[in-house]
């Protein structure tokens, strides 16, 4: 049930944003959490880095298959009911993974449940993006979306802080309870806290708000392209840094998880700062260009310091993580604003599909590269993608 935006109090808006953030954390935990079991699967269960990386990619494949249909359903039916349905599917997949692991089922059975969890995980990002644009005025959207986009680094932080240590002490099955628990909390948050923003009626919607925005200009396509290039170092760091610290640098899993958690929390705050800067500058694209340069430099320095076995490499890694995650909220805001309420669900779904497809395609490749040439080579390779992104960032665009 939607209501006019002017009837929504400021407190209610921000409270709903927190619920949307928690809902979006379920996507991160269900899709990316398994990557934090790669060290245990590699050292204790005999899987190669490539095999464990492929298994960790399975939820992403499931997500990519349905994320655009979820976006179309959001545009058609609104946020609340679609979020509840999608999170019920995600909960079934994450609980199924716990049961499969605990019963000693073969890895293909575990992969099936991870796949189911990924199938249900696609609605939360697009829905929360629509909530921000639907309930917040333009002067607050960058900041609000920055807060909402904290979901990814905070979700990673939760998984990094808990899953490697739990897996070491109690096994893989116990660690898989974490994504299931986060999904359950996200489902409750949606039921209790989400209210659909008003949707345009056919009698009042303008032509520019209902026409296909991809036919109007290349703006959205270029934003998607930039985001794809910037997600490569982001996914590389999220997936392989625990293995880098634990296997290559012989850190204890708890210490590695703590460092990753700290960097992710700082990265989450960086997204808010980037959103606030975009509100002050009145631009979503200029900050993205600055962030792309910073990510390229940070990844290059990380490759160099790791190759030299420098003790400052973990510090540089933290800087690279912060730089690599700061752009997401800005791109989401720009897409939702430009696409409008009739297309934002699909626009954000396409954005996520492109990013997750890139993650799914590059993760096994990077795992194989690390196995063959080491981490410095992989860090150096991923430094190239944000460098290319700098020249692709479009000028700000506005649709009436």
ABEGO torsion letter per residue (X at the ends): XBBBAAABBAAAAAAAAAAAAAAAAAAAAAAAAAAAAAAAAAAAAGBBAAAAAAAAAAAAAAAAAAAAAAAAAAAAAEAAAAAAAAAAAAAAAAAAAAAAAAAGBBAAAAAAAAAAAAAAAAAAAAAAAAAAAAABBAAAAAAAAAAAAAAAAAAAAAAAAAAAAAAAAAEAAAAAAAAAAAAAAAAAAAAAABBBBBBBBAAABBAAAABBAAAABAAAAAAAAAAAAAAAAAAAAAAAAAAAAAAAAGBBAAAAAAAAAAAAAAAAAAAAAAAAAAAAAGBAAAAAAAAAAAAAAAAAAAAAAAAAGBAAAAAAAAAAAAAAAAAAAAAAAAAAAAAEAAAAAAAAAAAAAAAAAAAAAAAAAAAAAAAAAEAAAAAAAAAAAAAAAAAABBBBBBBX
